[in-house]
Every structure is written in structure tokens, then in C-alpha cells.
């Protein structure tokens, strides 16, 4: 098979400007390559299950790899620790996995130890877990229950397990929890061990708390130097496209199974489909959705390619159709959890009731719904629904009515029975009405993702 790099390839003939003709051309290509598309989706499914590929083309993961190579290569005499800080879903853990895979390809003797801060009740428990990762069956146990004895036991295990060529990486996920442990003794001793020139040890802390270093004790900050790297969610279309292309495009080795011309055409159509979809995602990028959310909008791939030709209103048109405040509110509403939607739906159902709407009336109606559909809604309890109600109060989507009596003003009436109102009844009226239509006229109606039993309950309002 000719080498892909040496063989010039012609770009696909651009699709026609006529929407009907464009769709016909794409359907012809899909039908012609039906079995190849099935094989491509099978090959890509393995990549979707591999989190390391999310950061494969990101500069952030390359920076992490550079630091780890420098530390493990003995080029850094001072800094033997690295802190990765960033928002949830920004790729911190994926970057670590990617770097560890690369390092193990370069040096098979590298040992990786991992610990997650919120899994342990004590320093000793964490040390024992780290030691157990070095050897499947330990011949020795800590001599006593003290931290000093456990730390010495851990040092001995390292010495017995390491070869001269070996290096070790200790990954501390949820780093903020390690900072909360007693006197941060574990962190102090691990950092101290990393400074030992006879051991090539790199400590990598991972946290969603950008201010986690403020929790470190002065004795750690003053004695040990650390490097900091920050990860962020994609801020623009270019960054998002780069991440999604890494997951959706076929790799070069796919040419061993599929012919090179199909691989090239497939990847080009993916790029075109993403380019066509980006204008519809502008609001979601601004909202800060995780890359995984966008990925699931692209699956299955064949459906994604077909839908990319569907005409969609531009961002400018949608903003003109909706007021700016209403647009932002609807965007925010689409990100609510199921229990929060249930609370707002219960309030919507009670909008015409002569009885004042309260937390008590909402809970009564929802608990009856849960009782009738236990298996589907088993996760919803009075506590979780009450918590959702008060979150919606903080979001200003529900508000208490002005107090009209001295009893309420004096606090003699429980919050559970205070009259309230929903600020988004109109949005839910439109969404519920949209459910009745054969063809939806509302883009991304969140109620369509609710269980069928809930949708039936909504239609009876």
C-alpha cells in the first residue's frame, strides 16, 4: 500500500450549493461506503473509550510531559513535584494518563503509583495503598501503627522494588484532600523523599481547586519547590474542534484495514461536519460545557454527517428571536439536573391551582409520582428534591412571594409552607406544548430527555 505521506491526494469535490443536491451527494457517498463506515465506527469506538486521546494534540499535555521527563531524567535538581490545576473536565487526568503512556514507551521500568485523596481516612491507610501497588503480595507489613513506622516500611519497599534504571511517578488525585490530612505529614514526607537524589521520583498533584496551594503549610512551601500548570475548558471553536477531531478522525494506522482514499475522505467530511455544526454550539461553548458533551452530540458518526447538512438558525437569528436575557436563561435551564426539572415542572402543573404553590405542595406531588414510578425515579427522595428546590431559589428561578402577614414576617411559618412562584413557567409551557407536536420546533428541548413516565405525567397537566 502506498505511503500516505508520499502519495498526493485530491481534495473531495465540494458539495453543491443546492441543499437538495448536497444531501443527495452525501447519501450517495454513505451508501457506497456503507461497510467501510461500519468498520470506521467500530475502530473509533475504541478511541472513544480511551481518555488519553482527548489531550493527544493539546499543548497542555505536552507541557506536562516535558516537566515529567525533566524530573525523571535527573535534569531538575530542585523541583521534583508538579501540580495540575484546572476546571472539571478540562483534561488534567487525561493529560497524566497520556504522559504516563508515553514515558512507559520510552522506559519500561517506570513505576506508577496512584492515590485519590478522598478515599482515605488516615495517612497510614494511604501509605499502605501506595505500597500495595508496588508488589501484588507484600512479604512484610508495617512494624507498628505509627506513621513513622509506616513511612519507614514504605521506604524499604521502594528500595527493594526499584532497579537502578527505575523511576517512579506518584499521582495524587484530589490533592486538596491530602492537604486536609493531619498536619500534612504525608505530603511533607513524600516531598522529602522526592528530594532524595538516589531516587528518581516525580510527584504529580491533580486538583480542581485553583487555590489549593493556599492550603499547604508553610514548612512545605518554604522547603519544596513545585511547578504549576493550569488546564481550562475549550474557550473557542478552534480549541473545541481540535479536541473533537482527535476523537472523531481515523488514525493513520486505519489504512491497514481501510484504503487510504476512504480514510482521507472520511476525515475531511468530519472536518466539514464540525465546521458546519460549530455555529450551533457557540452558546454551549460560552456556557463552558465539557468536551464529552460535544462528543456525544457527534454520535453515531453517520448520523452526525447526515445532520450536518440540515439547515439551522444562525446564532444571530436565534438571539434576535429571543431577547438576550431569555436566551441566557434558556441556555441555563438546559443544563439543569433531572430533579431540578421535576421541581419546576411540579410548580408549572400547579400554576392554575387555587391553593398557593409551596415546597410542601411540590414535594407531595413529586413523591406521589416517584411512588407510582419507583424503578424509574428511585433516586429521588424528599431530601434530594428539597435540596433541588433550594438550589433553584439560589439560581433565582424560584422566588418566594412577598410576605403579607406578620406571622410570615416574624418567621412563625416554616419555609416549607411559604408561597412561592416559578420565574420560568412560560419556558416550560412552550416545552410541554412542543412535546405534543409530531415534529419538534424547539432546538434542544430538555424535556425530551426526561423518562417516558415523566413525559406522560407532564402531558396530563
N, C-alpha and C positions, 0 to 999 in steps of 0.2 A: 504493500500500500504506500503511495507517495507520502512523503513527509508534509504535514500541514503547513509548516513554516516556509518550505521551498516551493510549494505549488500555489501560483496565483489564483485567486478565486474572484469570480464575478459577483458583484452585489445583486441581490434579488431584484427582479424588475419591480419598480414601485407599484403599489396598488393603485387602481384607478381612483380618480376624484369622485366618481359617481358612487354613492353609498351602496346601491344595489350591486353594481359591478364589483366593488371591493369585497363585499361579503361573498359573492359567487367565487371570486378568485381564491379567497381564503378557504372556503369549503372544499374547493377542488383540491387544494394542496393537502388539506387534512385527510380527505378520502383517499388520496393517492398514497399517503404515508401513514395509513392507519396503524399497521402493526409496528412500524418504527416509533410512532408516538407512544404506543403502549409500552414498548421497551424503554423509551426515554423516561417515561413517568416512573417506571419501576426502578431505573437506575437513580433517578433523582430522589426517590423516596428514602434511599439510604443516606443521601446527603442531608435531607431534611431532619433526619434523626440524629445527625452529627452536629452538636452545638459548636464545635471548634471552627466550622466553616463560616459561621456568621462573622467572625473577625479576621478571616483569612486575608482580606485585602485592605484592612483598616490600618492606618498609621499607628493607632494606639497599641495594637498587639505587637507591632514591630518594635516600638519603643520598649515595651515590657521585655521582649526577647533580648534586646541589646543590653539592658541592665542585668538580666539574669546571666547572660553569657559573660559579662564583665566580672561579675561577682564570682561565679563558679570557675572562671578561668584564672582567678588569682590576680586579676589586674586591679582590683579595688581593695586597698588595704584598710580602708575605713568603713565605708558603707557596705554592710552585709544584709541589709533589710530593705524591703520595698513595700510601700503602702499604695494600694489601688483604691481610689475613692471615686464613687460615681452613683448616678441615679439607678434605681431598679430597672433592669432590662437594658442597660447601656453597654453590656458586653464584657464586664470585668471577669466573671468566671470563665466565659468562653475564651477570652484572651489568655488566661492562665492555662487552660487546657491545651490551647493551640501551641503555646510556648513549650509546655512540658513534652508534647509530642515531638516537636522539633528538636529539643535538647536530647531526648532519648534516641532519636535517629542519629545524632552526632556522637553520643556516648551512651552505650547500653548500660553502663554501670551506675548511672544516676538513680538515686533512690528518692522517691516522692512520699512524703508523709502529709496527711491532711487532717484537719480538725475544724469543727464548727462550734463556735463559742457558746451557742445556746443549747448544746447537747450535754453539757457537763455541770455538775453541782459543785465540783471542787477541783483544785489544781492537780491533786493526786490522780483523780479519775481521768483527766485529760492526758497526763503523762503516761498512764498505763495504756490508754488507747493508742498513743503515738508509738509506744514500744511494741505493741502487738502487731502493728503494721510492718515492722521490720522483719519479724520472724513469725511464721504461722503458729508455731508451737514454742513457747518460751520455756527454756530449761530452768530459769531462775525467776524468782518473784522478789518484790521489794522486801528488804530485811525487816522493816517496821512500817508503821503507818504514818510516819512523819514525812513532811515534804522533802526535807534534806535527804532522807534515806531513799525516797523515790527518785529524786534528781540524780543521785549518785548511781542508782540502778540504771537509769536511762543513759547516763554517760557510758557505763560499762557495755551496754547493749550496742551503742554506736561504735565503740572501739572494736568489739568482737565482730560486728557485721560489715564494717567498711573495709574495702580493699584500698590499696594505695591510690588507685586511679579513681576511686569513687568520689562522688559529690552527693549532697543531699539538699533537697528543697522541702521546706516545711510551709505549707499553705494554711493560714489561719483565717478561715471564713467567719463572717460576722465578728469582725475584730473588736467591735465596741463591747461585746460581751466579755472578752478577755480582759479588757480594761476595768471591768466591774468586779473581777475576781479579787480575793483578799490581798490587799497591798500590792497587787500586780506582780507578785513574786514569780509566777510562772513566766511572764513576759521578760522580766529582768534577767532570769537565769537563762532563758533561751537566747536572748540577745547577747548575753555574756559568752555563751557557748559559741555563738556565731563569730565572735571576735577572736576565738582561738585559731591561730594561723595554721595549726596542724589539721584542721577540718575545713573542707570547702563546703560551707553551709550558707544557704540563702533562705531568709525568712520572708515570706510574702503575706502581708495582711490585706484582707479584702473587706471593705465596708461601704454601706450606703450613706453613712454619716460623714458629711464633709468636715465637720468639726471634731472628729474623733481624736485628733492629736491633742485637743484641749483637755481630754480626759487622762492623758498619760502623766504619770508622776514626774516630778522634776528630776529625780535621780536617773530616770530613763532618758529623758530629753537631753540632759546635760552630758551623759556619758556615751550615748549611742547615736550615731547619725543615720538618718533614713532618707531614702529618695521617695518622692511623691509623684504619682501620675494620676490624672483625672480623666474619667470617661463620661461622656454625655450621650444622650439620645440624639438621633439624627435631627439636625436643625433645619435642613433644607432638602429640596428634591434631589440634588446631586448626591448627597450623603446617603439618603434612603435608597436611591437607585443602585448605588454601588453595593450596598448590603444585599438587596434583593437579587441582583444579577448573580451574586456569588452563590446563592441558593438555587436559582431557577435555571441557570445556564448549564449546559452539559460540559463536563471537564474534557481535557484533551484526550485522556485515555478512553473516552467513549468511542473514539474512532476505531478501536479494536473490535467493537461489536457492531456499530452503525457506520455507514460510509461517511467519509469526511464532508461531502457536499451537504448531506442532510444535517449533520451536526452544525455546520456553518449557517445553513438556512434557519434551523430551529433557534439558534442563539440570536440571530438577527431579528427574528419575529418576536422573541421575548423582549428584546430591547425596544422594539417599536410598540409593543403592547404596554410596557411600563411607561413609555413616554406619553402614550395616549391616556393612561389612567391617572398620571400624576396630578393633573388639574383637579380631579375629583377628590384627591387626598390632601389638598392644600390645608383645609381646615383641620384635618386629623393630625397632620404634621405639626401645626401650630399648637394643638392640644397636647402634644407630647406622647402620642401613642407609641408602644413598644414595637420594634421591628417584627416580632412574631405576629402582631395583629395584622400588619400589612401582608405578611406572607400568607396567612390563611385566606385573605381576600383573593389570592392568586391561584388557589387550588380548587378543583383539579386544573391542571395546566391547559388542557384542550379547551375547557370551558372559559378559562381566562383569556385565551387567544381569541375565541369567538366573541366574547363580550367586549373586547377592547374596541370593536368596530361600532358598538352601539352608541348612538348619539346621546350625549349627556349635557346638561346645562353647565355653562362655564361658571367659575367662581363669581365673576362679576354679575352674571344674571341671577344667581342664587341670592347674592347679597342685596340686589335690587328688589327681588321678590319678597324677601324678608327684611325687616328692619335689622340693624346691626345688633341691637340688644336681643331681639328674638332669635337671631341666627346663633349667637353665642350660647343662649340658654338651651336651644335645641341640641346643639353640639354637646353641651354639658350633660343633658338628660340622656343622651345615647350612651354615656359612659357609666350610668348608674348600675348598681348590682340588682339582682332579681328581687331581693327582699325590699329594696327601696322602691322599685317599680310597683310592687304589690301594695305598699302603703299608699302611694299616690293614686293607684287605681281604686283602692277602697274609698279614699276620700272623694274621688271622682264619682263613684257609684252613689255616694250619699249626698251629692250636691243638691238634689231636689227634696231631700228629706226635711220634714218639719222639725225633727229633732236635731239639735246642734251637733255638728261634727266635732268629735273629740278623739283623743288617743284611745279611750275606753271603747267607743263605738267601732273604731278601726280594728282594734285587737279582736273584738267579738266576731266581726265579720270574717277576718282573716283566719282566726283559729277554727272557725266552722269550715272554711274552705280547706284548711290543712287536714282536718279530721276526715273530710269526705275524700280527700286525695292524698292519703298518708304516704304512700310509696313515692309519689312524685314530688311532694313538698315536705318530706320528712325532716329536712334540715332546718325548717322554720319553726321557731318556738316563740313564746311570748317575750323572752329576753332578747332574742335576735331581732324581732320585729320592733320592739320598743327602742332598741339601740338604733335601728334604721330610721325610726321616726325622729329621734333627736338629732341624728346626722342631717336629716333633711331640714330641720329647724336651723341648724348651723349653716347649711347651704342657702338659706333664705328661700327655699322652695315651699316651705310651710311656715305659716306665721300664726301666732295666737291673736285672737280678736281683742280689741281694746277692752280693758276691764271696765265693767259698768256698775259693779256693785262694791260696796265696802267690804263684803266678805271676801271677794276675789282679790281685791286690792290689798287686803290685810294678810293674804296668803292662807286663809282658812280653807280654801278649796284646793284639792290636790291638782297638780299639773295634769294628771291623768284625765281629769274631767273638765279641763279648761277648753272652751270653744276655740276652734282653730279653722283655718281655711287653707286651701291649696292655691298657690300662685300660678299653677300650670294646668288648670282644668281645661283651658282651651286647646293646649297642645295634645292632651290625652283624648279630648273629644275628637280631634282630627285623626289621631292614630287609630282609635277604636272604629271610627267610621271607615277608615281605609281597609281595615280587616274584612269588612263586608264585601269589598269590591273583588271582582274576579281578577282584575289586573291592577296591581298597586300603582298609585300615582304619587306616592311619597318615597323619596330615596332613603333607604336605611331606616325603615320603621322598626324601632327597637322591640315593639310588642310582638313582632313576628318570630322573635327568638324565644318567647315565653313558651312553657309547656302547653300542649293542646288543651289540657283541662283548664288552665288559666284563661286561654283564649275563649273557650266556651263560656266560662264564668263572666268574662268581660262582655260578651255579646248579649247576655241576659240583663245587662244593666238598664 
